Amino acid sequence: MKNRVELVAEMSANHGQSIEIAKQTIKAAKEAGADAVKIQSYTADTLTIDCDNEFFRIAHGTIWDGTTLYKLYQEAYTPWEWHQELFEYAKKVGIEIFSTPFDYAAVDLLEELNVRRYKIASPEITDIPLIEYVASKGKPIVISNGIATLEEISEAVDACRRKGNEDITLLQCISQYPARPEDSNLLVMRDMKERFRVKVGLSDHSIGYEAAVIASAMQVAMIEKHFIIDRKIGGPDSSFSMSAEEFKKMVSKIRRVESIIGEVTYEFDEKKRKSREFARSLFVVQDVRPGEKVTSENVRSIRPGHGISPKYISDICGQKFSFAVKKGTPFSWEMISFGKESEDQ
């Protein structure tokens, strides 16, 4: 299907600091119908500093309030020493794996692993030097717009293009955890596509699959959802992540929506050909003799569609039947002899 949306399972912190759970998550995502798995490449020290003053304590009405940025990232990060093994395992399972880097060193690590594309997280959309460095690698780049102004989105897109990178996907994202579905503002995707001439999609932090399914009906390029094999694993992202079973159900609904939307085609296939039997066409509706003229009384436009098209009614009226025809016979060109005569002959 040409307009098939790509479904990305975001592992994030949903591995409980166990590489085996991380592997199980990759496999479960593949089995649930995900097209790709995404991880995050950072350490607490590359994202922030270990500080407990007011600037670094989380107190913004989030599920993480009460801890510090450093402690949150210590709990959530995917160890760098796992990366190669996870990439190799994903290849073995048969699913793409890519990542969100948060500094140059992470980009370099991912380059060594031959990552196929990159993701820029919402808070990093203002880090233009990082975006330029990622874009310079010449690989597809996905950018979430969660915390950005329109001007900042434009600056990020321009940064990619300055480096000659035109393979850009902007994701509509509400940076709330969880986000309310009614805050999704999915029409932003359509505007970004037209405004910036890029591919678009949705990074969905809402509970459930409503926003994602609706987005798929808008024929976007990508939908990303946080994925966990079992919320009992716990962790900072578990409460708003989809279980494997929920993700599988979402995939089924999205693929169903896509099959209904279909694609632009005027092809005259066998189904349409059969349906044309119920179309109108010209039929002989009275018994006629040889030499009798075709009139609007003895030939009419009716269902079914086995005769010639009704558009020819004015062409045949006044012509003579070449042979006798019984009522209920589909009209055909063979029935008449051309050479229309005037009424007084």
Secondary structure, 3 states (H helix, E strand, C coil): CCCCCEEEEECCCCCCCCHHHHHHHHHHHHHHCCCEEEEEECCHHHHCCCCCCCCCECCCCCCCCCCEHHHHHHHHCCCHHHHHHHHHHHHHHCCEEEEEECCHHHHHHHHHCCCCCEEECHHHHHCHHHHHHHHCCCCCEEEECCCCCHHHHHHHHHHHHHCCCCCEEEEEECCCCCECHHHCCCHHHHHHHHHHCCEEEEEECECCCHHHHHHHHCCCCEEEEEEECCHHHCCCCHHHCEEHHHHHHHHHHHHHHHHHHCCCCCCCCHHHHHHHHHCCEEEECCCECCCCECCCCCEEEECCCCCCCHHHHHHHCCCEECCCECCCEECCHHHEECCCCCCCC
